[in-house]
Amino acid sequence: MRNQFFSKGKKLSVGDPMTDALWDSCLSQKFQILSAYQWTPISVIERTWKYLSLDRVTSLVDLGSGVGKFCIHLSLLSNHSIDILGLEDREELVDVSESLKKHWDVSKVQFRKENFLKQFPEGHSHYYCFNPLYETMKGSHSIDLQKQKSANQFLKDLQTLKQNLLLLKPKTKLITFHGFGGNSLTGFRIVLKEEIAGGEYLIWERE
Ligand SMILES: C[S@@+](CC[C@H](N)C(=O)[O-])C[C@H]1O[C@@H](n2cnc3c(N)ncnc32)[C@H](O)[C@@H]1O
């Protein structure tokens, strides 16, 4: 059952350009429909690798890794040169990520079913997030109905995330696409700001 959706997906030959449509063709229909709203576009992952390849990166964590698109494609672009960890609190998405990890053969990527607000992963050189907290505020394009919509919960979660980020070591980088939930981040300075694929792309450095 698990590999059914791979019958639609194709493996690439060396040199073929990757596109969102091609990557997403490995997903079931329900997750393909969500892609434009929930999974990082290929152009953003390519921009991230362009930045990381010139930065000192030892390991990267995706806070809320979804179907694993960012982690898996970044690992391929890096030619498996960095350790990448994806944390996701929805079991179904972790299962999809594990299947795609096998499909793309990316051994340096690990996925864990974890709530990063409860168990924050310390000690990595780089962190990435694509607005994972916003779903408690959002009315449409939700992944499922598991999470309660609540402005109060959103504010509490944002506070927890900010407190955890403040504990990171100086020089640690946080990369955000469509933000992390807030406007300001105490203890961080912005080192890069761009508009990519219709979204704000920022890199923050812990001071
Ligand atoms: C907008 S999606 C981004 C997915 C992935 N990072 C990507 O770029 O393709 C945000 C993801 O964060 C997950 N998420 C939200 N809050 C979380 C939490 N506290 N712990 C773990 N995962 C969380 C959601 O389930 C969702 O899959």
The ligand as an SDF file (V2000), in Angstrom:
LIG
                    3D

 27 29  0  0  0  0  0  0  0  0999 V2000
    3.9500   24.8470    6.3410 C   0  0  0  0  0  0  0  0  0  0  0  0
    4.3400   23.1770    6.7020 S   0  0  0  0  0  0  0  0  0  0  0  0
    6.0640   23.1080    6.1610 C   0  0  0  0  0  0  0  0  0  0  0  0
    6.5430   21.7090    5.8960 C   0  0  0  0  0  0  0  0  0  0  0  0
    8.0210   21.5690    5.4950 C   0  0  0  0  0  0  0  0  0  0  0  0
    8.8870   22.2870    6.3990 N   0  0  0  0  0  0  0  0  0  0  0  0
    8.2580   22.0890    4.1090 C   0  0  0  0  0  0  0  0  0  0  0  0
    8.7540   23.2070    4.0370 O   0  0  0  0  0  0  0  0  0  0  0  0
    7.9460   21.4460    3.1050 O   0  0  0  0  0  0  0  0  0  0  0  0
    4.5180   23.2290    8.4950 C   0  0  0  0  0  0  0  0  0  0  0  0
    4.6020   21.8740    9.1350 C   0  0  0  0  0  0  0  0  0  0  0  0
    4.8860   22.0500   10.5290 O   0  0  0  0  0  0  0  0  0  0  0  0
    4.2370   21.0120   11.2540 C   0  0  0  0  0  0  0  0  0  0  0  0
    4.1440   21.4880   12.6440 N   0  0  0  0  0  0  0  0  0  0  0  0
    3.4210   22.5350   13.1120 C   0  0  0  0  0  0  0  0  0  0  0  0
    3.6270   22.6940   14.4340 N   0  0  0  0  0  0  0  0  0  0  0  0
    4.4930   21.7080   14.8110 C   0  0  0  0  0  0  0  0  0  0  0  0
    5.0900   21.3470   16.0620 C   0  0  0  0  0  0  0  0  0  0  0  0
    4.8470   22.0430   17.1770 N   0  0  0  0  0  0  0  0  0  0  0  0
    5.9330   20.3000   16.0930 N   0  0  0  0  0  0  0  0  0  0  0  0
    6.1980   19.5940   14.9540 C   0  0  0  0  0  0  0  0  0  0  0  0
    5.6660   19.8780   13.7490 N   0  0  0  0  0  0  0  0  0  0  0  0
    4.8190   20.9330   13.6790 C   0  0  0  0  0  0  0  0  0  0  0  0
    2.9070   20.8580   10.5290 C   0  0  0  0  0  0  0  0  0  0  0  0
    2.3090   19.6140   10.7880 O   0  0  0  0  0  0  0  0  0  0  0  0
    3.3490   21.0290    9.0740 C   0  0  0  0  0  0  0  0  0  0  0  0
    3.6600   19.7810    8.5070 O   0  0  0  0  0  0  0  0  0  0  0  0
  1  2  1  0
  2  3  1  0
  2 10  1  0
  3  4  1  0
  4  5  1  0
  5  6  1  0
  5  7  1  0
  7  8  2  0
  7  9  1  0
 10 11  1  0
 11 12  1  0
 11 26  1  0
 12 13  1  0
 13 14  1  0
 13 24  1  0
 14 15  1  0
 14 23  1  0
 15 16  2  0
 16 17  1  0
 17 18  1  0
 17 23  2  0
 18 19  1  0
 18 20  2  0
 20 21  1  0
 21 22  2  0
 22 23  1  0
 24 25  1  0
 24 26  1  0
 26 27  1  0
M  CHG  2   2   1   9  -1
M  END
$$$$
